[in-house]
Amino acid sequence: FAFLLMFSYLVYSLINNIIVPINQLREICVKVINNEEIDFSQVHAHSFDMEILLKAFSNLLDIFQSGYDSFVNQDYTKSRALFLNSLNLFQSVNHANNIAVSENNLGCIELSTGNFQSSDYHYNQSIKYYSLL
């Protein structure tokens, strides 16, 4: 009986430490895809790893939002810096889709500021990475 009780506790711990955080991350990704607002201060992390992922995800979304807000407000210097930071991050993990998005964002900034050669470069880089998908 003690073995069964210990085995049940082990299974419960695995579910709590692996499956619950994966489901939680999946729910957050669905919200991002659907452009739903996420209040990360209201999300309870079920593990230390999930806490780290939530913080990184929150910071990344903040960078994107700040970059877009800066672009809309025509603060191209700030927007360029934020999108370059996101580009560097995605290049460090070789994430083609988000590299393409970052390159496209930089192309928009360069086009808006009249830097047509640089804009052309970033748009072509974006197309290159989109073609890898």
N, CA, C and O atoms as a printed pandas DataFrame, in Angstrom:
     atom_number atom_name residue_name chain_id  residue_number  x_coord  y_coord  z_coord
0              1         N          PHE        A               1    0.817   -1.201    0.000
1              2        CA          PHE        A               1    0.000    0.000    0.000
2              3         C          PHE        A               1    0.866    1.273    0.000
3              4         O          PHE        A               1    0.549    2.250   -0.677
4              5         N          ALA        A               2    1.957    1.240    0.767
5              6        CA          ALA        A               2    2.842    2.409    0.839
6              7         C          ALA        A               2    3.460    2.697   -0.527
7              8         O          ALA        A               2    3.633    3.854   -0.909
8              9         N          PHE        A               3    3.791    1.628   -1.262
9             10        CA          PHE        A               3    4.357    1.811   -2.597
10            11         C          PHE        A               3    3.351    2.488   -3.521
11            12         O          PHE        A               3    3.707    3.393   -4.276
12            13         N          LEU        A               4    2.117    2.057   -3.464
13            14        CA          LEU        A               4    1.069    2.639   -4.295
14            15         C          LEU        A               4    0.844    4.104   -3.948
15            16         O          LEU        A               4    0.642    4.935   -4.834
16            17         N          LEU        A               5    0.878    4.412   -2.682
17            18        CA          LEU        A               5    0.717    5.796   -2.240
18            19         C          LEU        A               5    1.886    6.661   -2.719
19            20         O          LEU        A               5    1.686    7.787   -3.173
20            21         N          MET        A               6    3.095    6.132   -2.614
21            22        CA          MET        A               6    4.272    6.873   -3.063
22            23         C          MET        A               6    4.258    7.036   -4.584
23            24         O          MET        A               6    4.611    8.099   -5.095
24            25         N          PHE        A               7    3.856    6.002   -5.302
25            26        CA          PHE        A               7    3.757    6.073   -6.755
26            27         C          PHE        A               7    2.711    7.104   -7.169
27            28         O          PHE        A               7    2.938    7.872   -8.104
28            29         N          SER        A               8    1.590    7.128   -6.497
29            30        CA          SER        A               8    0.534    8.106   -6.794
30            31         C          SER        A               8    1.039    9.526   -6.579
31            32         O          SER        A               8    0.745   10.420   -7.373
32            33         N          TYR        A               9    1.798    9.735   -5.509
33            34        CA          TYR        A               9    2.348   11.059   -5.240
34            35         C          TYR        A               9    3.347   11.467   -6.321
35            36         O          TYR        A               9    3.379   12.623   -6.742
36            37         N          LEU        A              10    4.155   10.515   -6.763
37            38        CA          LEU        A              10    5.121   10.785   -7.824
38            39         C          LEU        A              10    4.412   11.178   -9.117
39            40         O          LEU        A              10    4.816   12.137   -9.775
40            41         N          VAL        A              11    3.380   10.462   -9.481
41            42        CA          VAL        A              11    2.610   10.775  -10.683
42            43         C          VAL        A              11    1.970   12.158  -10.540
43            44         O          VAL        A              11    2.005   12.958  -11.475
44            45         N          TYR        A              12    1.399   12.433   -9.393
45            46        CA          TYR        A              12    0.788   13.742   -9.147
46            47         C          TYR        A              12    1.830   14.858   -9.292
47            48         O          TYR        A              12    1.552   15.894   -9.895
48            49         N          SER        A              13    3.018   14.647   -8.744
49            50        CA          SER        A              13    4.088   15.648   -8.830
50            51         C          SER        A              13    4.509   15.877  -10.278
51            52         O          SER        A              13    4.720   17.016  -10.694
52            53         N          LEU        A              14    4.632   14.799  -11.041
53            54        CA          LEU        A              14    4.993   14.933  -12.454
54            55         C          LEU        A              14    3.944   15.727  -13.215
55            56         O          LEU        A              14    4.271   16.604  -14.014
56            57         N          ILE        A              15    2.695   15.414  -12.962
57            58        CA          ILE        A              15    1.617   16.143  -13.628
58            59         C          ILE        A              15    1.681   17.616  -13.258
59            60         O          ILE        A              15    1.572   18.487  -14.122
60            61         N          ASN        A              16    1.855   17.886  -11.994
61            62        CA          ASN        A              16    1.888   19.272  -11.520
62            63         C          ASN        A              16    3.087   20.038  -12.044
63            64         O          ASN        A              16    2.972   21.225  -12.350
64            65         N          ASN        A              17    4.231   19.388  -12.154
65            66        CA          ASN        A              17    5.462   20.077  -12.541
66            67         C          ASN        A              17    5.749   20.063  -14.036
67            68         O          ASN        A              17    6.599   20.824  -14.500
68            69         N          ILE        A              18    5.072   19.227  -14.794
69            70        CA          ILE        A              18    5.328   19.152  -16.223
70            71         C          ILE        A              18    4.090   19.510  -17.046
71            72         O          ILE        A              18    4.128   20.430  -17.863
72            73         N          ILE        A              19    3.035   18.807  -16.837
73            74        CA          ILE        A              19    1.855   18.981  -17.681
74            75         C          ILE        A              19    1.144   20.303  -17.413
75            76         O          ILE        A              19    0.749   20.988  -18.356
76            77         N          VAL        A              20    0.977   20.667  -16.165
77            78        CA          VAL        A              20    0.281   21.918  -15.838
78            79         C          VAL        A              20    1.003   23.132  -16.435
79            80         O          VAL        A              20    0.347   23.966  -17.057
80            81         N          PRO        A              21    2.333   23.267  -16.270
81            82        CA          PRO        A              21    3.014   24.412  -16.905
82            83         C          PRO        A              21    2.926   24.409  -18.431
83            84         O          PRO        A              21    2.817   25.471  -19.044
84            85         N          ILE        A              22    2.972   23.232  -19.045
85            86        CA          ILE        A              22    2.847   23.167  -20.502
86            87         C          ILE        A              22    1.471   23.659  -20.925
87            88         O          ILE        A              22    1.356   24.431  -21.876
88            89         N          ASN        A              23    0.437   23.225  -20.236
89            90        CA          ASN        A              23   -0.915   23.700  -20.550
90            91         C          ASN        A              23   -1.036   25.197  -20.313
91            92         O          ASN        A              23   -1.690   25.902  -21.081
92            93         N          GLN        A              24   -0.412   25.676  -19.260
93            94        CA          GLN        A              24   -0.445   27.104  -18.960
94            95         C          GLN        A              24    0.241   27.895  -20.080
95            96         O          GLN        A              24   -0.275   28.926  -20.513
96            97         N          LEU        A              25    1.375   27.428  -20.541
97            98        CA          LEU        A              25    2.081   28.099  -21.631
98            99         C          LEU        A              25    1.265   28.039  -22.916
99           100         O          LEU        A              25    1.228   29.013  -23.668
100          101         N          ARG        A              26    0.617   26.920  -23.176
101          102        CA          ARG        A              26   -0.239   26.791  -24.350
102          103         C          ARG        A              26   -1.377   27.806  -24.305
103          104         O          ARG        A              26   -1.689   28.434  -25.317
104          105         N          GLU        A              27   -1.996   27.969  -23.142
105          106        CA          GLU        A              27   -3.080   28.943  -22.996
106          107         C          GLU        A              27   -2.589   30.365  -23.258
107          108         O          GLU        A              27   -3.296   31.162  -23.875
108          109         N          ILE        A              28   -1.394   30.683  -22.797
109          110        CA          ILE        A              28   -0.822   32.016  -23.023
110          111         C          ILE        A              28   -0.557   32.215  -24.515
111          112         O          ILE        A              28   -0.846   33.280  -25.060
112          113         N          CYS        A              29   -0.009   31.196  -25.175
113          114        CA          CYS        A              29    0.263   31.302  -26.615
114          115         C          CYS        A              29   -1.023   31.496  -27.405
115          116         O          CYS        A              29   -1.043   32.267  -28.364
116          117         N          VAL        A              30   -2.092   30.814  -27.024
117          118        CA          VAL        A              30   -3.378   30.985  -27.703
118          119         C          VAL        A              30   -3.859   32.428  -27.534
119          120         O          VAL        A              30   -4.374   33.023  -28.481
120          121         N          LYS        A              31   -3.695   32.989  -26.342
121          122        CA          LYS        A              31   -4.100   34.376  -26.115
122          123         C          LYS        A              31   -3.287   35.332  -26.990
123          124         O          LYS        A              31   -3.831   36.290  -27.539
124          125         N          VAL        A              32   -1.990   35.071  -27.118
125          126        CA          VAL        A              32   -1.140   35.919  -27.956
126          127         C          VAL        A              32   -1.582   35.826  -29.404
127          128         O          VAL        A              32   -1.695   36.844  -30.086
128          129         N          ILE        A              33   -1.832   34.611  -29.879
129          130        CA          ILE        A              33   -2.265   34.413  -31.264
130          131         C          ILE        A              33   -3.584   35.136  -31.530
131          132         O          ILE        A              33   -3.790   35.685  -32.613
132          133         N          ASN        A              34   -4.468   35.133  -30.543
133          134        CA          ASN        A              34   -5.779   35.774  -30.690
134          135         C          ASN        A              34   -5.757   37.253  -30.315
135          136         O          ASN        A              34   -6.806   37.890  -30.229
136          137         N          ASN        A              35   -4.561   37.797  -30.091
137          138        CA          ASN        A              35   -4.385   39.204  -29.722
138          139         C          ASN        A              35   -5.178   39.585  -28.469
139          140         O          ASN        A              35   -5.678   40.705  -28.358
140          141         N          GLU        A              36   -5.287   38.657  -27.540
141          142        CA          GLU        A              36   -5.960   38.932  -26.276
142          143         C          GLU        A              36   -4.938   39.509  -25.299
143          144         O          GLU        A              36   -3.763   39.143  -25.324
144          145         N          GLU        A              37   -5.390   40.397  -24.456
145          146        CA          GLU        A              37   -4.520   41.000  -23.452
146          147         C          GLU        A              37   -4.162   39.970  -22.385
147          148         O          GLU        A              37   -5.005   39.181  -21.958
148          149         N          ILE        A              38   -2.913   39.990  -21.967
149          150        CA          ILE        A              38   -2.448   39.075  -20.924
150          151         C          ILE        A              38   -1.906   39.915  -19.777
151          152         O          ILE        A              38   -1.010   40.737  -19.965
152          153         N          ASP        A              39   -2.450   39.704  -18.611
153          154        CA          ASP        A              39   -1.947   40.372  -17.410
154          155         C          ASP        A              39   -1.051   39.369  -16.686
155          156         O          ASP        A              39   -1.531   38.538  -15.916
156          157         N          PHE        A              40    0.263   39.457  -16.943
157          158        CA          PHE        A              40    1.187   38.485  -16.386
158          159         C          PHE        A              40    1.244   38.527  -14.860
159          160         O          PHE        A              40    1.655   37.554  -14.228
160          161         N          SER        A              41    0.837   39.644  -14.269
161          162        CA          SER        A              41    0.832   39.708  -12.807
162          163         C          SER        A              41   -0.264   38.815  -12.226
163          164         O          SER        A              41   -0.224   38.480  -11.042
164          165         N          GLN        A              42   -1.240   38.430  -13.047
165          166        CA          GLN        A              42   -2.332   37.573  -12.589
166          167         C          GLN        A              42   -2.108   36.094  -12.917
167          168         O          GLN        A              42   -2.915   35.243  -12.542
168          169         N          VAL        A              43   -1.009   35.792  -13.619
169          170        CA          VAL        A              43   -0.723   34.413  -13.990
170          171         C          VAL        A              43    0.158   33.794  -12.910
171          172         O          VAL        A              43    1.233   34.307  -12.597
172          173         N          HIS        A              44   -0.312   32.689  -12.350
173          174        CA          HIS        A              44    0.442   31.992  -11.298
174          175         C          HIS        A              44    1.312   30.906  -11.921
175          176         O          HIS        A              44    0.805   29.988  -12.566
176          177         N          ALA        A              45    2.612   31.016  -11.727
177          178        CA          ALA        A              45    3.543   30.016  -12.248
178          179         C          ALA        A              45    3.500   28.771  -11.357
179          180         O          ALA        A              45    3.572   28.871  -10.132
180          181         N          HIS        A              46    3.384   27.601  -11.987
181          182        CA          HIS        A              46    3.302   26.345  -11.244
182          183         C          HIS        A              46    4.669   25.716  -11.000
183          184         O          HIS        A              46    4.770   24.679  -10.345
184          185         N          SER        A              47    5.708   26.334  -11.518
185          186        CA          SER        A              47    7.059   25.827  -11.286
186          187         C          SER        A              47    8.052   26.974  -11.487
187          188         O          SER        A              47    7.716   28.014  -12.054
188          189         N          PHE        A              48    9.258   26.765  -11.021
189          190        CA          PHE        A              48   10.301   27.775  -11.188
190          191         C          PHE        A              48   10.602   27.997  -12.657
191          192         O          PHE        A              48   10.784   29.135  -13.089
192          193         N          ASP        A              49   10.657   26.913  -13.435
193          194        CA          ASP        A              49   10.906   27.043  -14.878
194          195         C          ASP        A              49    9.808   27.851  -15.548
195          196         O          ASP        A              49   10.084   28.675  -16.420
196          197         N          MET        A              50    8.565   27.621  -15.146
197          198        CA          MET        A              50    7.453   28.368  -15.729
198          199         C          MET        A              50    7.543   29.835  -15.334
199          200         O          MET        A              50    7.201   30.708  -16.132
200          201         N          GLU        A              51    7.988   30.116  -14.143
201          202        CA          GLU        A              51    8.162   31.498  -13.711
202          203         C          GLU        A              51    9.177   32.210  -14.602
203          204         O          GLU        A              51    8.964   33.358  -14.993
204          205         N          ILE        A              52   10.266   31.538  -14.920
205          206        CA          ILE        A              52   11.289   32.107  -15.810
206          207         C          ILE        A              52   10.718   32.321  -17.208
207          208         O          ILE        A              52   10.935   33.370  -17.814
208          209         N          LEU        A              53    9.986   31.326  -17.724
209          210        CA          LEU        A              53    9.382   31.466  -19.049
210          211         C          LEU        A              53    8.379   32.613  -19.099
211          212         O          LEU        A              53    8.344   33.367  -20.072
212          213         N          LEU        A              54    7.563   32.748  -18.056
213          214        CA          LEU        A              54    6.578   33.831  -18.016
214          215         C          LEU        A              54    7.259   35.190  -18.008
215          216         O          LEU        A              54    6.812   36.114  -18.688
216          217         N          LYS        A              55    8.327   35.317  -17.251
217          218        CA          LYS        A              55    9.057   36.584  -17.189
218          219         C          LYS        A              55    9.673   36.904  -18.554
219          220         O          LYS        A              55    9.590   38.039  -19.024
220          221         N          ALA        A              56   10.287   35.907  -19.185
221          222        CA          ALA        A              56   10.886   36.122  -20.510
222          223         C          ALA        A              56    9.819   36.474  -21.531
223          224         O          ALA        A              56   10.013   37.376  -22.345
224          225         N          PHE        A              57    8.691   35.771  -21.497
225          226        CA          PHE        A              57    7.595   36.032  -22.425
226          227         C          PHE        A              57    7.054   37.433  -22.210
227          228         O          PHE        A              57    6.800   38.159  -23.171
228          229         N          SER        A              58    6.879   37.810  -20.964
229          230        CA          SER        A              58    6.384   39.148  -20.641
230          231         C          SER        A              58    7.337   40.222  -21.159
231          232         O          SER        A              58    6.901   41.210  -21.750
232          233         N          ASN        A              59    8.632   40.030  -20.938
233          234        CA          ASN        A              59    9.623   41.002  -21.408
234          235         C          ASN        A              59    9.630   41.103  -22.928
235          236         O          ASN        A              59    9.742   42.195  -23.485
236          237         N          LEU        A              60    9.509   39.964  -23.590
237          238        CA          LEU        A              60    9.502   39.962  -25.052
238          239         C          LEU        A              60    8.280   40.699  -25.591
239          240         O          LEU        A              60    8.390   41.483  -26.534
240          241         N          LEU        A              61    7.129   40.450  -25.003
241          242        CA          LEU        A              61    5.922   41.153  -25.440
242          243         C          LEU        A              61    6.031   42.648  -25.177
243          244         O          LEU        A              61    5.558   43.464  -25.969
244          245         N          ASP        A              62    6.663   43.004  -24.051
245          246        CA          ASP        A              62    6.882   44.427  -23.755
246          247         C          ASP        A              62    7.764   45.083  -24.816
247          248         O          ASP        A              62    7.503   46.212  -25.230
248          249         N          ILE        A              63    8.806   44.376  -25.254
249          250        CA          ILE        A              63    9.698   44.913  -26.289
250          251         C          ILE        A              63    8.920   45.150  -27.576
251          252         O          ILE        A              63    9.021   46.214  -28.187
252          253         N          PHE        A              64    8.140   44.143  -27.984
253          254        CA          PHE        A              64    7.352   44.307  -29.209
254          255         C          PHE        A              64    6.363   45.454  -29.090
255          256         O          PHE        A              64    6.249   46.284  -29.993
256          257         N          GLN        A              65    5.644   45.498  -27.966
257          258        CA          GLN        A              65    4.638   46.545  -27.793
258          259         C          GLN        A              65    5.291   47.919  -27.771
259          260         O          GLN        A              65    4.787   48.854  -28.395
260          261         N          SER        A              66    6.401   48.052  -27.062
261          262        CA          SER        A              66    7.107   49.338  -27.013
262          263         C          SER        A              66    7.622   49.725  -28.387
263          264         O          SER        A              66    7.573   50.895  -28.766
264          265         N          GLY        A              67    8.115   48.748  -29.131
265          266        CA          GLY        A              67    8.590   49.022  -30.484
266          267         C          GLY        A              67    7.480   49.520  -31.382
267          268         O          GLY        A              67    7.658   50.488  -32.121
268          269         N          TYR        A              68    6.331   48.861  -31.320
269          270        CA          TYR        A              68    5.193   49.293  -32.139
270          271         C          TYR        A              68    4.676   50.658  -31.695
271          272         O          TYR        A              68    4.372   51.516  -32.524
272          273         N          ASP        A              69    4.578   50.851  -30.375
273          274        CA          ASP        A              69    4.118   52.151  -29.868
274          275         C          ASP        A              69    5.058   53.264  -30.317
275          276         O          ASP        A              69    4.610   54.333  -30.732
276          277         N          SER        A              70    6.351   53.013  -30.233
277          278        CA          SER        A              70    7.339   54.010  -30.658
278          279         C          SER        A              70    7.222   54.287  -32.149
279          280         O          SER        A              70    7.331   55.434  -32.583
280          281         N          PHE        A              71    7.001   53.243  -32.925
281          282        CA          PHE        A              71    6.854   53.414  -34.374
282          283         C          PHE        A              71    5.622   54.268  -34.681
283          284         O          PHE        A              71    5.694   55.201  -35.482
284          285         N          VAL        A              72    4.503   53.953  -34.051
285          286        CA          VAL        A              72    3.266   54.699  -34.286
286          287         C          VAL        A              72    3.437   56.164  -33.886
287          288         O          VAL        A              72    2.889   57.056  -34.535
288          289         N          ASN        A              73    4.199   56.409  -32.815
289          290        CA          ASN        A              73    4.445   57.778  -32.349
290          291         C          ASN        A              73    5.625   58.438  -33.059
291          292         O          ASN        A              73    6.080   59.513  -32.667
292          293         N          GLN        A              74    6.108   57.782  -34.100
293          294        CA          GLN        A              74    7.194   58.279  -34.929
294          295         C          GLN        A              74    8.498   58.515  -34.161
295          296         O          GLN        A              74    9.300   59.373  -34.529
296          297         N          ASP        A              75    8.694   57.746  -33.097
297          298        CA          ASP        A              75    9.972   57.758  -32.385
298          299         C          ASP        A              75   10.805   56.624  -32.991
299          300         O          ASP        A              75   10.968   55.556  -32.400
300          301         N          TYR        A              76   11.320   56.894  -34.179
301          302        CA          TYR        A              76   11.976   55.848  -34.962
302          303         C          TYR        A              76   13.299   55.387  -34.339
303          304         O          TYR        A              76   13.692   54.232  -34.508
304          305         N          THR        A              77   13.972   56.264  -33.636
305          306        CA          THR        A              77   15.232   55.871  -32.995
306          307         C          THR        A              77   14.974   54.816  -31.926
307          308         O          THR        A              77   15.663   53.798  -31.869
308          309         N          LYS        A              78   13.985   55.065  -31.088
309          310        CA          LYS        A              78   13.648   54.103  -30.034
310          311         C          LYS        A              78   13.098   52.814  -30.633
311          312         O          LYS        A              78   13.472   51.716  -30.220
312          313         N          SER        A              79   12.212   52.957  -31.604
313          314        CA          SER        A              79   11.617   51.790  -32.249
314          315         C          SER        A              79   12.694   50.928  -32.905
315          316         O          SER        A              79   12.677   49.704  -32.774
316          317         N          ARG        A              80   13.621   51.557  -33.603
317          318        CA          ARG        A              80   14.713   50.830  -34.263
318          319         C          ARG        A              80   15.534   50.062  -33.224
319          320         O          ARG        A              80   15.867   48.896  -33.437
320          321         N          ALA        A              81   15.859   50.704  -32.116
321          322        CA          ALA        A              81   16.662   50.051  -31.078
322          323         C          ALA        A              81   15.932   48.835  -30.490
323          324         O          ALA        A              81   16.545   47.791  -30.271
324          325         N          LEU        A              82   14.640   48.971  -30.239
325          326        CA          LEU        A              82   13.871   47.858  -29.680
326          327         C          LEU        A              82   13.770   46.698  -30.669
327          328         O          LEU        A              82   13.920   45.535  -30.292
328          329         N          PHE        A              83   13.518   47.022  -31.930
329          330        CA          PHE        A              83   13.411   45.954  -32.920
330          331         C          PHE        A              83   14.772   45.314  -33.218
331          332         O          PHE        A              83   14.834   44.128  -33.539
332          333         N          LEU        A              84   15.854   46.081  -33.115
333          334        CA          LEU        A              84   17.187   45.476  -33.254
334          335         C          LEU        A              84   17.462   44.524  -32.095
335          336         O          LEU        A              84   18.055   43.463  -32.287
336          337         N          ASN        A              85   17.030   44.905  -30.886
337          338        CA          ASN        A              85   17.183   44.010  -29.733
338          339         C          ASN        A              85   16.418   42.712  -29.950
339          340         O          ASN        A              85   16.937   41.629  -29.680
340          341         N          SER        A              86   15.181   42.819  -30.438
341          342        CA          SER        A              86   14.404   41.600  -30.670
342          343         C          SER        A              86   15.045   40.769  -31.796
343          344         O          SER        A              86   15.075   39.541  -31.717
344          345         N          LEU        A              87   15.549   41.427  -32.829
345          346        CA          LEU        A              87   16.227   40.703  -33.909
346          347         C          LEU        A              87   17.419   39.931  -33.359
347          348         O          LEU        A              87   17.596   38.755  -33.676
348          349         N          ASN        A              88   18.233   40.582  -32.540
349          350        CA          ASN        A              88   19.402   39.909  -31.957
350          351         C          ASN        A              88   18.990   38.711  -31.099
351          352         O          ASN        A              88   19.631   37.661  -31.132
352          353         N          LEU        A              89   17.927   38.881  -30.343
353          354        CA          LEU        A              89   17.439   37.785  -29.505
354          355         C          LEU        A              89   17.017   36.598  -30.370
355          356         O          LEU        A              89   17.408   35.461  -30.105
356          357         N          PHE        A              90   16.224   36.866  -31.396
357          358        CA          PHE        A              90   15.738   35.769  -32.234
358          359         C          PHE        A              90   16.856   35.148  -33.063
359          360         O          PHE        A              90   16.826   33.948  -33.336
360          361         N          GLN        A              91   17.832   35.939  -33.463
361          362        CA          GLN        A              91   18.976   35.370  -34.175
362          363         C          GLN        A              91   19.780   34.453  -33.259
363          364         O          GLN        A              91   20.327   33.447  -33.710
364          365         N          SER        A              92   19.851   34.796  -31.978
365          366        CA          SER        A              92   20.632   33.975  -31.043
366          367         C          SER        A              92   20.029   32.585  -30.851
367          368         O          SER        A              92   20.736   31.643  -30.491
368          369         N          VAL        A              93   18.724   32.456  -31.092
369          370        CA          VAL        A              93   18.080   31.142  -30.981
370          371         C          VAL        A              93   17.640   30.618  -32.350
371          372         O          VAL        A              93   16.962   29.594  -32.445
372          373         N          ASN        A              94   18.030   31.327  -33.400
373          374        CA          ASN        A              94   17.750   30.931  -34.784
374          375         C          ASN        A              94   16.264   30.662  -35.021
375          376         O          ASN        A              94   15.895   29.631  -35.582
376          377         N          HIS        A              95   15.424   31.590  -34.595
377          378        CA          HIS        A              95   13.971   31.468  -34.758
378          379         C          HIS        A              95   13.551   32.226  -36.014
379          380         O          HIS        A              95   13.311   33.433  -35.979
380          381         N          ALA        A              96   13.468   31.489  -37.128
381          382        CA          ALA        A              96   13.277   32.099  -38.454
382          383         C          ALA        A              96   12.031   32.973  -38.547
383          384         O          ALA        A              96   12.090   34.061  -39.119
384          385         N          ASN        A              97   10.917   32.526  -38.003
385          386        CA          ASN        A              97    9.680   33.296  -38.124
386          387         C          ASN        A              97    9.824   34.678  -37.475
387          388         O          ASN        A              97    9.464   35.687  -38.082
388          389         N          ASN        A              98   10.336   34.726  -36.274
389          390        CA          ASN        A              98   10.458   36.012  -35.582
390          391         C          ASN        A              98   11.632   36.848  -36.090
391          392         O          ASN        A              98   11.628   38.071  -35.951
392          393         N          ILE        A              99   12.632   36.198  -36.675
393          394        CA          ILE        A              99   13.686   36.960  -37.354
394          395         C          ILE        A              99   13.050   37.692  -38.533
395          396         O          ILE        A              99   13.318   38.871  -38.760
396          397         N          ALA        A             100   12.204   36.981  -39.282
397          398        CA          ALA        A             100   11.521   37.590  -40.430
398          399         C          ALA        A             100   10.649   38.758  -39.993
399          400         O          ALA        A             100   10.643   39.803  -40.644
400          401         N          VAL        A             101    9.914   38.594  -38.898
401          402        CA          VAL        A             101    9.059   39.674  -38.394
402          403         C          VAL        A             101    9.909   40.876  -37.986
403          404         O          VAL        A             101    9.573   42.016  -38.307
404          405         N          SER        A             102   10.997   40.623  -37.285
405          406        CA          SER        A             102   11.871   41.714  -36.838
406          407         C          SER        A             102   12.490   42.439  -38.022
407          408         O          SER        A             102   12.564   43.668  -38.032
408          409         N          GLU        A             103   12.936   41.683  -39.021
409          410        CA          GLU        A             103   13.505   42.306  -40.220
410          411         C          GLU        A             103   12.447   43.147  -40.939
411          412         O          GLU        A             103   12.744   44.243  -41.415
412          413         N          ASN        A             104   11.228   42.642  -41.019
413          414        CA          ASN        A             104   10.146   43.398  -41.639
414          415         C          ASN        A             104    9.879   44.695  -40.874
415          416         O          ASN        A             104    9.690   45.749  -41.480
416          417         N          ASN        A             105    9.866   44.616  -39.548
417          418        CA          ASN        A             105    9.660   45.813  -38.726
418          419         C          ASN        A             105   10.756   46.847  -38.980
419          420         O          ASN        A             105   10.487   48.042  -39.100
420          421         N          LEU        A             106   11.988   46.365  -39.059
421          422        CA          LEU        A             106   13.100   47.282  -39.332
422          423         C          LEU        A             106   12.980   47.879  -40.731
423          424         O          LEU        A             106   13.316   49.045  -40.941
424          425         N          GLY        A             107   12.502   47.082  -41.689
425          426        CA          GLY        A             107   12.276   47.607  -43.034
426          427         C          GLY        A             107   11.244   48.726  -43.029
427          428         O          GLY        A             107   11.403   49.721  -43.736
428          429         N          CYS        A             108   10.199   48.571  -42.244
429          430        CA          CYS        A             108    9.166   49.623  -42.130
430          431         C          CYS        A             108    9.755   50.914  -41.565
431          432         O          CYS        A             108    9.454   52.007  -42.044
432          433         N          ILE        A             109   10.592   50.776  -40.548
433          434        CA          ILE        A             109   11.216   51.955  -39.936
434          435         C          ILE        A             109   12.104   52.664  -40.950
435          436         O          ILE        A             109   12.043   53.884  -41.104
436          437         N          GLU        A             110   12.930   51.880  -41.639
437          438        CA          GLU        A             110   13.858   52.481  -42.604
438          439         C          GLU        A             110   13.097   53.141  -43.757
439          440         O          GLU        A             110   13.493   54.206  -44.232
440          441         N          LEU        A             111   12.024   52.523  -44.202
441          442        CA          LEU        A             111   11.214   53.124  -45.264
442          443         C          LEU        A             111   10.596   54.440  -44.781
443          444         O          LEU        A             111   10.561   55.426  -45.517
444          445         N          SER        A             112   10.113   54.443  -43.541
445          446        CA          SER        A             112    9.474   55.639  -42.983
446          447         C          SER        A             112   10.450   56.794  -42.801
447          448         O          SER        A             112   10.053   57.959  -42.815
448          449         N          THR        A             113   11.717   56.470  -42.631
449          450        CA          THR        A             113   12.721   57.519  -42.426
450          451         C          THR        A             113   13.480   57.851  -43.706
451          452         O          THR        A             113   14.432   58.630  -43.683
452          453         N          GLY        A             114   13.053   57.257  -44.826
453          454        CA          GLY        A             114   13.665   57.586  -46.113
454          455         C          GLY        A             114   14.964   56.859  -46.398
455          456         O          GLY        A             114   15.663   57.192  -47.355
456          457         N          ASN        A             115   15.299   55.870  -45.582
457          458        CA          ASN        A             115   16.517   55.077  -45.804
458          459         C          ASN        A             115   16.165   53.885  -46.697
459          460         O          ASN        A             115   16.046   52.754  -46.226
460          461         N          PHE        A             116   16.002   54.156  -47.981
461          462        CA          PHE        A             116   15.458   53.165  -48.899
462          463         C          PHE        A             116   16.384   51.969  -49.112
463          464         O          PHE        A             116   15.907   50.842  -49.241
464          465         N          GLN        A             117   17.676   52.191  -49.150
465          466        CA          GLN        A             117   18.608   51.081  -49.346
466          467         C          GLN        A             117   18.572   50.135  -48.143
467          468         O          GLN        A             117   18.552   48.915  -48.302
468          469         N          SER        A             118   18.564   50.714  -46.940
469          470        CA          SER        A             118   18.485   49.906  -45.730
470          471         C          SER        A             118   17.129   49.198  -45.631
471          472         O          SER        A             118   17.045   48.046  -45.206
472          473         N          SER        A             119   16.082   49.906  -46.028
473          474        CA          SER        A             119   14.743   49.314  -46.030
474          475         C          SER        A             119   14.703   48.103  -46.955
475          476         O          SER        A             119   14.170   47.054  -46.593
476          477         N          ASP        A             120   15.263   48.253  -48.137
477          478        CA          ASP        A             120   15.305   47.168  -49.111
478          479         C          ASP        A             120   16.043   45.961  -48.533
479          480         O          ASP        A             120   15.609   44.821  -48.695
480          481         N          TYR        A             121   17.166   46.226  -47.856
481          482        CA          TYR        A             121   17.947   45.150  -47.237
482          483         C          TYR        A             121   17.092   44.386  -46.219
483          484         O          TYR        A             121   17.021   43.157  -46.261
484          485         N          HIS        A             122   16.442   45.119  -45.305
485          486        CA          HIS        A             122   15.655   44.457  -44.255
486          487         C          HIS        A             122   14.457   43.709  -44.828
487          488         O          HIS        A             122   14.140   42.612  -44.368
488          489         N          TYR        A             123   13.788   44.283  -45.824
489          490        CA          TYR        A             123   12.669   43.577  -46.450
490          491         C          TYR        A             123   13.145   42.299  -47.134
491          492         O          TYR        A             123   12.474   41.270  -47.050
492          493         N          ASN        A             124   14.285   42.348  -47.804
493          494        CA          ASN        A             124   14.822   41.143  -48.448
494          495         C          ASN        A             124   15.229   40.092  -47.425
495          496         O          ASN        A             124   15.046   38.896  -47.654
496          497         N          GLN        A             125   15.778   40.531  -46.303
497          498        CA          GLN        A             125   16.116   39.595  -45.227
498          499         C          GLN        A             125   14.838   38.946  -44.693
499          500         O          GLN        A             125   14.808   37.746  -44.420
500          501         N          SER        A             126   13.793   39.746  -44.547
501          502        CA          SER        A             126   12.519   39.222  -44.069
502          503         C          SER        A             126   11.992   38.151  -45.023
503          504         O          SER        A             126   11.560   37.083  -44.589
504          505         N          ILE        A             127   12.029   38.437  -46.298
505          506        CA          ILE        A             127   11.565   37.466  -47.305
506          507         C          ILE        A             127   12.404   36.198  -47.246
507          508         O          ILE        A             127   11.876   35.090  -47.347
508          509         N          LYS        A             128   13.701   36.363  -47.082
509          510        CA          LYS        A             128   14.609   35.205  -46.996
510          511         C          LYS        A             128   14.206   34.295  -45.834
511          512         O          LYS        A             128   14.130   33.077  -45.996
512          513         N          TYR        A             129   13.948   34.887  -44.657
513          514        CA          TYR        A             129   13.597   34.063  -43.495
514          515         C          TYR        A             129   12.183   33.504  -43.592
515          516         O          TYR        A             129   11.927   32.394  -43.123
516          517         N          TYR        A             130   11.257   34.256  -44.194
517          518        CA          TYR        A             130    9.912   33.713  -44.399
518          519         C          TYR        A             130    9.950   32.513  -45.331
519          520         O          TYR        A             130    9.172   31.573  -45.167
520          521         N          SER        A             131   10.854   32.539  -46.313
521          522        CA          SER        A             131   10.933   31.423  -47.257
522          523         C          SER        A             131   11.474   30.152  -46.599
523          524         O          SER        A             131   11.322   29.059  -47.144
524          525         N          LEU        A             132   12.098   30.290  -45.445
525          526        CA          LEU        A             132   12.613   29.118  -44.727
526          527         C          LEU        A             132   11.515   28.384  -43.956
527          528         O          LEU        A             132   11.704   27.253  -43.509
528          529         N          LEU        A             133   10.377   29.039  -43.810
529          530        CA          LEU        A             133    9.295   28.430  -43.012
530          531         C          LEU        A             133    8.549   27.364  -43.767
531          532         O          LEU        A             133    7.617   26.765  -43.231
